[in-house]
Amino acid sequence: MFRAAEIFAFALAIEKNGRDFYLAMSAAAEEEAVKKLFNRLAAEEEQHIQDFKKLGEQAAVYDPPETYPGEYEAYMQALIASSVFSKELKPEELTRAIKTDHEALNLALSLEKDAILFFSGLANLISSTEVALVQELLRQERRHLYELQGAIATLGYSNVIKY
């Protein structure tokens, strides 16, 4: 059976990693506009942490409709295993590894895409009374994605970095 508490714990880890990532990238950013963007995104991730703590406290056991037993649990486990967030982000290591604002913005895009994918799956695993908050968080994560993409375009970077 699916355990909502485990998913909410992972959601909290996603948001904490996001906050820590944005704070580290802000400190290392060269462009003032990128610093400001990363600081604001860090503050929003902090609010998401508080939101998920509340949601986790209210979460009830919920069995989502599935086409076969364990379908959604398997899906969420696959997302967790393949996510950038499945590994603990170490801000000090990231600031050494990421050399430019462009690289930081591209990694941020990747992290936000993983978060959106995860939270989209989460919306299918919780009761209808909890969906509204997750939908709002999804809306905010999508806005983060648009803002990061906008920063990349405004600064004249291409969207893809080839390693």
NORUR-V904664 format. One record per pair of residues at least 12 apart in sequence whose C-alpha atoms are under 10 Angstrom apart, sorted by the first residue. I is the first residue (numbers start at 1). J is the second residue. D is the distance in whole Angstrom. If there is no record, write none. Layout:
I:J:D  I:J:D
This chain:
1:61:9  1:62:9  1:63:7  1:64:10  1:69:9  1:70:7  1:73:8  2:61:8  2:62:7  2:63:7  2:64:9  2:70:8  2:71:10  2:72:8  2:73:6  2:74:10  2:76:10  2:125:8  2:126:10  3:59:10  3:60:9  3:61:7  3:62:8  3:63:9  3:73:9  3:125:9  4:56:8  4:59:7  4:60:7  4:61:6  4:62:7  4:63:9  4:73:10  4:122:9  4:125:8  4:126:7  4:127:10  5:55:10  5:56:6  5:57:8  5:58:10  5:59:7  5:60:9  5:61:8  6:56:9  7:56:9  7:73:10  7:76:8  7:77:9  7:80:9  7:118:10  7:119:10  7:122:8  7:125:9  7:126:10  8:52:7  8:53:8  8:54:10  8:55:8  8:56:6  8:57:9  8:59:9  8:122:9  9:52:9  9:53:9  9:56:8  10:52:10  10:80:8  10:85:9  10:86:9  10:118:10  11:48:9  11:49:8  11:52:7  11:53:9  11:56:9  11:85:10  11:115:8  11:118:8  11:119:8  11:122:9  12:45:10  12:46:10  12:48:8  12:49:6  12:50:9  12:51:9  12:52:6  12:53:7  12:56:9  13:49:9  13:85:8  13:86:9  13:88:9  14:45:9  14:48:10  14:49:9  14:83:10  14:84:9  14:85:6  14:86:9  14:88:9  14:89:10  14:111:9  14:112:10  14:114:9  14:115:7  14:118:9  15:42:9  15:44:9  15:45:5  15:46:7  15:47:9  15:48:7  15:49:6  15:50:10  15:52:9  15:85:9  15:115:9  16:42:9  16:45:7  16:46:7  16:48:9  16:49:7  16:85:10  16:89:10  17:42:10  17:45:9  17:84:10  17:85:7  17:87:9  17:88:7  17:89:6  17:90:9  17:91:9  17:111:9  18:41:8  18:42:7  18:44:10  18:45:6  18:46:9  18:49:10  18:85:9  18:89:9  18:108:8  18:111:8  18:112:8  18:115:9  19:38:9  19:39:9  19:40:10  19:41:7  19:42:4  19:43:7  19:44:8  19:45:5  19:46:6  19:47:10  19:48:9  19:49:9  20:42:7  20:45:9  20:46:9  20:89:8  20:90:8  20:91:7  21:38:9  21:41:10  21:42:8  21:89:7  21:90:8  21:91:6  21:92:9  21:94:8  21:95:9  21:104:9  21:107:10  21:108:8  21:111:10  22:35:9  22:37:9  22:38:5  22:39:6  22:40:9  22:41:7  22:42:5  22:43:9  22:45:9  22:91:9  22:104:9  22:105:10  22:108:8  23:35:9  23:38:7  23:39:6  23:40:9  23:41:9  23:42:6  23:43:9  23:91:8  24:38:9  24:39:9  24:42:9  24:90:9  24:91:6  24:92:7  24:93:10  24:94:8  24:95:7  24:104:10  25:38:7  25:39:9  25:42:10  25:91:8  25:92:10  25:94:8  25:95:7  25:98:9  25:100:10  25:101:8  25:104:7  25:105:9  25:108:9  26:38:5  26:39:6  26:40:10  26:41:10  26:42:9  26:95:10  26:101:9  26:104:9  27:39:9  27:95:9  28:94:10  28:95:6  28:96:9  28:98:9  28:99:9  28:100:9  28:101:8  28:104:9  29:95:9  29:98:10  29:99:9  29:100:7  29:101:6  29:102:10  29:104:8  29:105:10  30:99:10  30:100:8  30:101:7  31:100:10  31:101:7  31:155:9  33:151:8  33:154:10  33:155:9  34:101:7  34:102:9  34:104:9  34:105:8  34:148:9  34:151:7  34:152:9  34:155:9  35:101:9  37:105:10  37:144:9  37:147:8  37:148:8  37:151:8  38:104:10  38:105:9  38:108:9  38:144:10  38:148:9  40:144:10  41:140:10  41:141:10  41:144:7  41:147:10  41:148:10  44:137:10  44:140:9  44:141:9  44:144:9  45:137:10  45:140:10  45:141:9  47:137:10  48:133:10  48:134:10  48:136:10  48:137:7  48:140:9  48:141:10  51:133:8  51:134:9  51:137:9  52:133:9  52:134:9  52:137:9  55:130:7  55:131:10  55:133:8  55:134:9  56:130:10  58:129:10  58:130:8  59:126:8  59:127:8  59:129:9  59:130:8  60:126:8  60:127:8  60:130:9  61:125:10  61:126:8  61:127:8  62:125:7  62:126:6  62:127:6  62:128:10  63:124:10  63:125:7  63:126:8  63:127:8  64:123:10  64:124:7  64:125:5  64:126:7  64:127:8  65:124:8  65:125:9  66:124:10  66:125:10  72:121:8  72:122:9  72:124:8  72:125:7  73:121:10  73:122:10  73:125:8  75:118:10  75:121:8  76:117:10  76:118:7  76:119:10  76:121:7  76:122:8  76:125:9  77:118:10  78:118:10  79:114:8  79:115:10  79:117:8  79:118:6  79:121:9  80:114:9  80:118:8  82:114:9  83:110:10  83:111:8  83:113:10  83:114:6  83:115:8  83:117:9  83:118:9  84:107:10  84:110:8  84:111:7  84:112:10  84:113:10  84:114:7  84:115:9  85:111:8  85:114:8  85:115:8  101:151:10  101:152:9  101:155:9  101:157:10  102:151:9  102:152:7  102:155:9  102:156:9  102:157:7  102:158:9  102:159:9  102:160:9  102:161:8  103:152:10  103:157:10  103:159:10  103:160:9  103:161:7  104:148:10  105:145:10  105:148:6  105:149:8  105:151:8  105:152:7  105:157:10  105:159:9  106:148:8  106:149:8  106:152:8  106:157:10  106:158:10  106:159:7  106:160:7  106:161:7  107:148:10  107:161:10  108:144:9  108:145:8  108:148:7  108:149:10  109:144:8  109:145:6  109:146:9  109:147:9  109:148:6  109:149:7  109:152:10  109:159:9  110:145:9  111:145:9  112:141:6  112:142:8  112:143:10  112:144:7  112:145:6  112:146:10  112:148:9  113:141:8  113:142:8  113:144:10  113:145:7  114:141:10  115:137:10  115:138:8  115:141:7  115:142:9  116:137:9  116:138:6  116:139:9  116:140:9  116:141:6  116:142:7  116:145:9  117:138:9  118:138:10  119:134:7  119:135:8  119:137:8  119:138:6  119:141:9  120:134:8  120:135:8  120:137:10  120:138:7  122:134:8  122:135:10  123:135:7  123:138:9
